[in-house]
Amino acid sequence: MAVELKELTKRSENYSQWYNELVVKADLAEQSAVRGCMVIKPYGYAIWEKMQRLLDDMFKATGHVNAYFPLLIPKSFFSREAEHVEGFAKECAVVTHYRLKNDPESGSVVVDPSARLEEELIIRPTSETIIWNTYKNWIKSYRDLPILCNQWANVLRWEMRTRLFLRTAEFLWQEGHTAHATREEAEEEARKMLNVYADFAERYMALPVVKGVKSANERFAGALDTYTIEAMMQDGKALQSGTSHFLGQNFAKAFDVQFVNKENQLEYVWATSWGVSTRLMGALIMAHSDDNGLVLPPHLAPIQVVIVPIYKSAEMLARIDEKVAGIVERLRALGISVKYDNADNKRPGFKFADYELKGIPVRLVMGGRDLENNTMEVMRRDTLEKETRSCEGIEAYVKDLLEDIQNNIYRKALEYRNRRITTADTYDEFKQKIEDGGFVLAHWDGTTETEQKIKEETKATIRCIPFDSYVEGDKEPGKCMVTGRPSACRVVFARSY
């Protein structure tokens, strides 16, 4: 059974299949009876809860508060911001009726045709329209600004091809929506929240990211600028891991949200929105895990330490239980989440395989000889290295080990990412490097036509125009690799999820 539990397709054989199998076998999520929607299982949801808790604290530390807005949005709201509705029109699920009834002829439940809504309602694909219609009632004067709201919610975007966590019709996320008196304040807010996302990704997810601004073709529908963090997965593809949008005054004008400024003049409000979703779960899995299962950074692991006893008699188990109880108590006092698995319905080998598959960062084992010698076997999940340690001071050792594992997972991901950032000066060179995978820095002439041509011919997109420099000379002007026209700097291309 332990062997069957661990049998995963190897990443080198079929990366996509490896991912799909791992999500299911590690008890993170599964397909539901509703097309395109997933069931997030308790272990997967526990990871998402840790992400939520940490992010929520970070948002509140920057002055944001949580609110909640309706799931259903009147269809007319979407028509007020033309670019926004065009961007989401093909993904919207529409509610047309409000009642069911029993059909006397067939005996089945049918939609009551007499219960048609006067105006159809859209299940939110995002909340800018309903929120800005609400903000109109909240904002009258500069004294009412800024508004710094966030909501934790679900959204629905009709997807044809779905994959657990990465792309599902319904997913969980947070969406921040802020209102400001000046353009400068709104732009500063959008950048600030992108930095919060980057800090969260690197500090807690152990995920190095590239920060930058999207091209016009890739920006959010209705935004003036979209800022993004882009992460590299182990197959060399990019995953957009968080976005922050400077919306200008577009939504304020669409919903007539004006305020009286300090000069007693009417002015439209400036806006931002920003969000991350359960797609981060996909990033966490694909960036770090291996052929044995999940590799979870300790900062996000629901269980950081598991302790497994090996015993030959009930008397020996009782003695181990007594010894381990104090260790568990002291570990928890240090803020470490611990599970002591002394259940007798599974063999130790099965438990080892299961906890390895689920990515528990540290495994401690105590057997009869360990009991006599006052020792424990310690295994770290990131390297699978084992050692025998004295029980004296083991709690402090484990605490330091968890930090070392966190840092090592980040270091490994960073080194891999940096090895796979390359440059291309000609279109032929670019095509070859895109086939090889990774991030390719190349010059682009800034036109949508050239960007579309590259996408159609190579399946690569501009992930961002990076803020920071990643190779020597990437911020210097040059010539577009396709057209030869002037280019301000190199941009990041990659194939993506």
Order of alpha helices (4+ residues) and beta strands (2+ residues): alpha-alpha-beta-beta-alpha-beta-beta-alpha-alpha-beta-beta-beta-beta-alpha-beta-beta-alpha-beta-beta-beta-alpha-beta-beta-beta-alpha-beta-alpha-beta-alpha-beta-alpha-beta-beta-alpha-beta-alpha-beta-alpha-beta-beta-beta-beta
